[in-house]
Amino acid sequence: MASKLLKQGWRKERSSNSLPEVFSSINIPKDAGFWRKLMAFAGPGLMVAVGYMDPGNWATDIAGGAQFGYTLLSVILISNLFAIVLQHLSLKLGIVAERDLAQACKDNFNPTTNFILWILCEIAIAACDLAEVIGSAIALNLLFGIPLTWGVAITIVDVFLILFLQAKGFRVIESIVAGLIVVIFGCFAYEIILSKPDIFPILAGMVPQKEVITNPTMLYIGIGILGATVMPHNLYLHSSIVQTRNYERTPAGKREAIKFATIDSSVSLFLAFFINAAILIVAAATFHTTGNKDVADIHDAHKMLTPILGTTFASIFFAVALLASGQNSTLTGTLAGQIVMEGFLNIRLKPWLRRLITRLIAVIPALIVTIIYGEKGTTDLLVLSQVILSMQLSFAVIPLVMFTGSKLKMGEFVNKLWMKILVWIIAGIILILNLYLLIETFFPSH
């Protein structure tokens, strides 16, 4: 079926551009030097990197560091390398075909397949929004003592804040995202200095160990880290927002755009790697080495940072970083939702209505669980949201690999043979590991 679908180029009939209100709205200076051009292209990579450090990642990184020290750093590194390759394919699809991944699926698959892909993608975005709602509510609770139920309700206000920002232009959103990433980065740089981790065990942790596969608990958390790291909606998001740049729509212009967008994406994802690794390193240095190996959630980690590290600022910075992470993910989740609905269905809702629907889908289950189960329930819901995300991942990765590997669709920009082999291996690993994660979640063997 796949080969039959790909025996044609892009269909002649095209719907309008992806995110038409900001399409090609940011000028690229024509005769500028390398650095000025890079700065003009910089931005989409940071917005994508947000998805790799959202509150859902925190739970898996904290559990991994507290239980197993630095061993699972290698999993974060490998996940990040996978992400760099997949995001490169995503931006390449957007630049070469001038279609986002949702539009590309709509162009090539039958209506039933598209409807299923759309539903799966909406579930993934709702799960991601759920993690952001819970993360922000926990951060508000830790910083100001606001009850979790009120914290969840307050996150509805995000809707209006984001709409206000979107009206100011795409560069404004990119700047706010960059600013919040700097806040998260600064907070964790401070935490690492305070926790004084040993450098050699950290370097050793970057090298994959066979016990990651042989120890069932370690493997379970390791796959959780992979599931929390590579986000399906990011592949849709990136293929769209690279088209906000007004580069020359010629083979040479596209080649240059791919080069600069890949640098932007790769550098941004290494920033995300630092933040994810920092969460695990702080958990390992603070909890694992002091014998507190059963710290498994954000609340526990926050409570114990002050007594172990000897300063209240450790807990405050931790909560500030969590709040920044939740707000950032909300911005990019909103855009991804718009891209997916417009791409698959060609339905253009008013942005405030689209945002309100997405947020309510996340807020209602979060409120119910918070009221009934309290703090423990929100932690379980956070972990569940990551499992749901990992279930959806292959449904975004496989079409992306198919499209970018098709000569008819990509012309001279088609993936080289070595890249085709590499990305199918990555897609296979993600599929197998996520199937294992699902089986272990619903039918645990330990």
C-alpha positions in Angstrom: 0.0 0.0 0.0 2.8 2.4 0.9 4.5 2.0 -2.4 1.2 2.5 -4.3 0.6 5.7 -2.4 4.0 7.1 -3.2 4.0 6.4 -7.0 3.0 10.0 -7.7 4.4 13.4 -6.9 2.5 16.0 -4.9 -1.0 16.4 -6.1 -1.6 19.5 -8.3 -4.6 20.7 -6.3 -3.3 22.3 -3.2 -5.0 23.9 -0.3 -3.5 27.2 1.0 -0.1 27.5 2.7 0.6 26.1 6.2 -0.1 28.7 8.9 -1.1 31.2 6.1 -1.1 34.2 8.5 2.7 33.9 9.1 3.8 32.0 5.9 7.0 33.5 4.5 6.6 36.5 6.8 10.2 36.7 8.1 12.7 38.1 5.6 16.1 36.5 5.0 18.8 39.0 4.0 20.0 38.1 0.6 23.6 39.3 0.5 24.3 39.0 4.3 27.1 36.9 5.8 26.8 33.5 7.5 26.0 34.7 11.0 23.3 37.2 10.0 21.6 34.6 7.8 21.8 32.1 10.7 20.2 34.6 13.0 17.4 35.2 10.5 16.7 31.4 10.3 17.1 30.8 14.0 13.9 30.4 16.0 11.9 27.3 14.8 14.5 25.0 16.3 14.1 26.5 19.7 10.3 26.2 19.4 10.7 22.5 18.6 13.3 22.0 21.4 10.6 23.1 23.9 8.8 19.8 23.3 12.0 17.9 24.3 12.1 19.5 27.8 8.4 19.8 28.7 7.0 18.7 32.2 6.4 15.2 30.9 10.2 14.7 30.6 10.8 15.8 34.2 9.1 12.8 35.8 11.1 10.2 33.7 14.4 12.0 34.2 13.9 12.4 38.0 13.0 8.7 38.4 15.9 7.6 36.2 18.5 9.7 38.1 17.2 8.8 41.6 17.0 5.1 40.9 20.0 4.4 38.7 22.4 7.4 39.0 24.0 8.5 35.8 23.4 5.2 33.9 20.5 6.4 31.8 22.3 9.5 30.5 23.2 7.4 27.5 19.4 6.9 26.8 18.9 10.7 26.8 21.8 11.2 24.5 20.6 8.5 22.0 17.0 9.9 22.1 18.4 13.3 21.3 20.4 12.0 18.4 17.2 10.3 17.1 15.4 13.6 17.5 18.1 15.6 15.6 17.7 13.2 12.6 13.9 13.2 12.6 13.6 17.0 13.0 16.0 17.4 10.0 13.7 15.2 7.9 10.7 17.3 9.1 12.2 20.7 8.2 13.4 19.3 4.9 9.9 18.2 4.0 8.6 21.7 4.8 11.2 23.5 2.8 11.3 21.3 -0.3 7.7 20.3 -0.7 6.3 23.5 1.0 3.8 21.2 2.8 3.6 20.5 6.5 3.4 16.8 7.5 -0.3 16.9 8.0 -0.9 18.4 4.5 1.5 15.9 3.0 -0.5 13.0 4.6 -3.8 14.6 3.3 -2.3 14.8 -0.2 -1.2 11.2 -0.3 -3.4 9.0 1.9 -7.1 8.1 1.5 -9.7 9.9 3.6 -10.1 7.1 6.1 -6.3 6.8 6.8 -6.1 10.6 7.1 -9.0 10.7 9.6 -7.3 8.0 11.7 -4.0 9.9 11.6 -5.7 13.1 12.5 -7.5 11.5 15.5 -4.3 9.9 16.8 -2.5 13.3 16.4 -5.2 15.1 18.3 -4.9 12.5 21.1 -1.2 13.1 21.2 -1.6 16.9 21.4 -4.2 16.5 24.2 -1.8 14.2 26.1 0.9 16.8 25.7 -1.4 19.6 26.8 -2.3 17.5 29.8 1.4 17.3 30.8 1.7 21.1 30.4 -1.5 21.7 32.5 -0.3 19.4 35.3 3.3 20.7 35.2 2.2 24.4 35.4 -0.3 23.6 38.2 2.4 21.7 40.2 4.8 24.7 39.7 2.1 27.2 40.9 1.5 24.9 43.9 5.2 24.7 44.7 5.9 28.4 44.3 2.8 30.0 45.8 0.9 27.2 47.6 -2.0 27.4 45.2 -4.1 24.2 45.5 -3.6 21.9 42.4 -7.3 22.2 41.4 -7.0 26.0 41.3 -3.7 25.7 39.5 -5.3 23.5 36.8 -8.1 26.1 36.4 -5.7 29.0 36.2 -4.0 27.4 33.2 -7.1 28.2 31.1 -5.9 31.9 31.2 -3.0 30.8 29.0 -5.4 30.7 26.1 -5.8 34.5 26.1 -2.2 35.2 26.8 -1.1 33.2 23.8 -3.7 34.7 21.5 -2.4 38.2 22.5 1.1 37.1 21.7 0.2 35.5 18.4 -1.3 38.8 17.2 2.1 40.5 17.8 3.8 38.4 15.1 5.8 35.1 14.9 9.1 36.6 15.9 7.6 37.7 19.3 6.5 34.2 20.1 10.0 32.9 19.1 11.6 35.5 21.4 9.4 34.6 24.4 10.2 30.9 23.9 13.9 31.6 23.7 13.7 33.8 26.9 11.9 31.0 28.8 14.5 28.5 27.6 17.2 30.7 29.0 15.4 30.8 32.3 15.2 27.0 32.4 18.8 26.7 31.4 20.0 29.2 34.1 17.9 27.4 36.8 19.5 24.1 36.0 23.0 25.4 35.6 22.6 26.7 39.2 21.2 23.4 40.4 24.2 21.5 38.9 26.7 23.8 40.6 24.9 23.3 43.9 24.7 19.5 43.6 28.4 19.2 42.8 28.1 16.0 40.6 31.3 13.9 39.9 32.4 14.5 36.3 33.7 11.0 35.6 30.5 9.1 36.4 28.6 11.6 34.2 31.0 10.8 31.3 30.7 7.1 32.0 26.9 7.4 32.0 27.0 8.8 28.4 28.3 5.4 27.2 25.5 2.8 26.7 25.6 -0.1 29.3 24.1 -3.5 28.6 22.2 -3.4 31.9 19.9 -0.8 30.4 18.5 -3.6 28.4 18.9 -6.5 30.9 17.4 -4.7 33.9 13.6 -4.6 33.3 13.0 -1.6 35.6 15.9 0.3 34.0 14.6 -0.6 30.5 11.1 0.6 31.4 12.3 4.0 32.6 14.7 4.2 29.6 11.9 3.7 27.1 9.8 6.2 29.1 12.7 8.7 28.6 12.6 7.9 24.8 8.8 8.3 24.7 9.0 11.6 26.6 11.8 12.9 24.4 10.8 12.4 20.8 7.4 14.1 20.4 5.1 13.3 17.5 3.5 16.7 17.3 6.9 18.3 16.9 7.3 16.7 13.5 4.1 18.4 12.3 5.1 21.6 14.0 8.6 21.9 12.5 7.6 21.1 8.9 5.2 24.1 9.1 7.1 26.8 11.0 10.3 26.5 8.8 8.0 27.9 6.1 7.7 31.2 8.0 11.1 32.2 6.4 11.0 34.2 3.2 13.9 32.3 1.5 14.2 32.0 -2.3 11.9 29.2 -3.5 14.6 27.9 -5.9 16.8 24.7 -5.6 19.7 26.9 -4.4 17.5 28.8 -2.0 16.0 25.6 -0.6 19.4 24.1 -0.2 20.6 27.1 1.8 17.4 27.1 3.9 17.9 23.4 4.7 21.5 24.1 5.8 20.6 27.0 8.1 17.4 25.4 9.5 19.3 22.2 10.3 22.0 24.1 12.2 19.2 26.0 14.1 17.4 22.7 14.9 20.5 20.7 15.9 22.0 23.5 18.2 18.5 23.9 19.9 18.2 20.2 20.5 21.6 20.1 22.1 20.3 22.8 24.5 17.3 20.5 25.2 19.8 17.6 25.8 21.6 19.7 28.4 18.4 20.5 30.2 17.2 16.9 30.2 20.6 15.6 31.2 20.8 18.3 33.9 17.4 17.1 35.4 18.8 13.5 35.6 22.2 14.6 36.8 20.7 16.8 39.7 18.4 13.8 40.6 21.4 11.4 40.6 23.8 13.7 42.5 21.2 14.8 45.0 19.0 11.7 45.6 20.8 8.6 44.3 24.1 9.3 46.0 22.4 10.1 49.3 20.4 6.9 49.3 17.0 8.5 48.4 16.5 6.2 45.5 12.7 6.1 45.7 12.2 9.8 44.7 10.0 9.3 41.6 8.0 12.5 41.1 8.3 16.3 40.9 6.8 16.9 44.4 9.2 14.6 46.2 12.2 16.1 44.3 11.1 19.7 45.2 10.7 18.8 48.9 14.1 17.2 49.2 16.2 19.6 47.3 16.3 22.2 50.0 17.3 19.9 52.9 19.9 18.0 50.9 21.5 21.0 49.1 21.1 23.3 52.1 19.5 26.3 50.4 15.9 27.3 49.7 16.8 28.7 46.4 17.4 25.1 45.0 13.7 24.4 45.4 12.6 27.8 44.2 14.7 27.6 41.0 13.4 24.1 40.4 9.8 25.3 40.5 10.5 28.4 38.4 12.1 26.2 35.7 9.1 23.9 35.8 6.7 26.8 35.3 8.7 28.2 32.4 8.7 24.7 30.9 4.9 24.4 31.2 4.3 27.8 29.6 6.7 27.2 26.8 5.1 23.9 25.9 1.7 25.5 25.9 2.8 28.0 23.2 4.1 25.3 20.8 1.3 22.8 21.6 -1.3 25.5 20.5 0.5 26.0 17.1 0.8 22.2 16.6 -2.9 21.8 17.1 -3.7 24.5 14.6 -1.3 23.0 12.0 -2.8 19.5 12.4 -6.4 20.5 12.2 -5.9 22.8 9.2 -3.6 20.3 7.4 -5.7 17.2 7.8 -9.2 18.7 7.6 -8.7 22.0 6.0 -10.9 23.4 8.8 -9.9 26.9 9.9 -11.3 27.6 13.3 -10.8 31.0 15.0 -7.6 30.7 17.0 -9.3 31.4 20.3 -11.9 28.7 19.8 -9.2 26.1 18.6 -7.1 26.9 21.7 -10.1 26.8 24.1 -11.2 23.4 22.8 -7.6 21.9 23.1 -7.2 23.3 26.6 -10.5 22.1 27.9 -9.8 18.6 26.6 -6.7 18.6 28.8 -8.1 20.6 31.8 -11.3 18.5 32.4 -9.5 15.1 33.0 -6.8 16.9 35.0 -9.4 18.6 37.2 -11.3 15.4 37.8 -8.2 13.4 38.7 -6.9 16.2 40.9 -10.2 16.5 42.8 -10.5 12.7 43.3 -6.9 11.6 43.7 -4.9 14.7 44.6 -1.1 14.9 44.3 -0.6 11.2 43.6 -3.2 11.1 40.8 -1.6 14.0 38.9 1.8 12.3 39.0 0.3 9.1 37.5 -1.6 11.1 34.9 1.7 12.8 33.9 3.3 9.4 33.3 0.2 8.2 31.4 0.4 11.2 29.1 4.0 10.2 28.2 2.8 6.6 27.4 0.0 8.0 25.2 2.6 10.2 23.4 4.9 7.2 22.7 1.9 5.3 21.3 1.4 8.0 18.7 5.0 8.5 17.7 5.3 5.9 14.9 2.2 7.2 13.2 4.1 10.5 12.6 7.6 9.0 12.0 6.7 6.4 9.4 4.9 8.8 6.9 7.7 11.3 7.4 10.4 8.7 6.5 8.3 7.6 3.5 7.8 11.1 2.0 11.4 12.2 2.4 12.7 8.9 1.0 10.6 9.3 -2.2 12.4 10.6 -5.3 9.1 11.6 -7.0 8.2 13.8 -4.0 11.6 15.3 -3.0 13.4 15.3 -6.4 17.1 16.1 -5.9 16.6 16.5 -2.1 15.5 12.9 -1.6 17.2 11.1 1.3 20.6 9.6 0.4 20.8 5.8 0.6 22.7 5.9 4.0 20.1 8.3 5.4 17.2 6.1 4.2 18.8 3.1 6.0 19.5 5.1 9.1 16.0 6.6 9.4 14.3 3.2 8.9 16.5 1.7 11.6 15.5 4.6 13.9 11.8 4.2 13.0 12.1 0.4 13.7 13.7 1.0 17.1 11.1 3.5 18.1 8.3 1.2 17.0 9.7 -1.9 18.9 10.5 0.0 22.1 7.2 1.7 22.2 5.3 -1.6 21.7 7.4 -3.0 24.6 6.5 0.1 26.8 2.8 -0.4 26.1 2.9 -4.1 26.9 4.9 -3.3 30.2 2.5 -0.5 31.1 -0.7 -2.5 30.8 0.7 -6.0 31.5 3.6 -5.4 33.8 6.1 -8.3 34.3 7.7 -6.9 37.4 
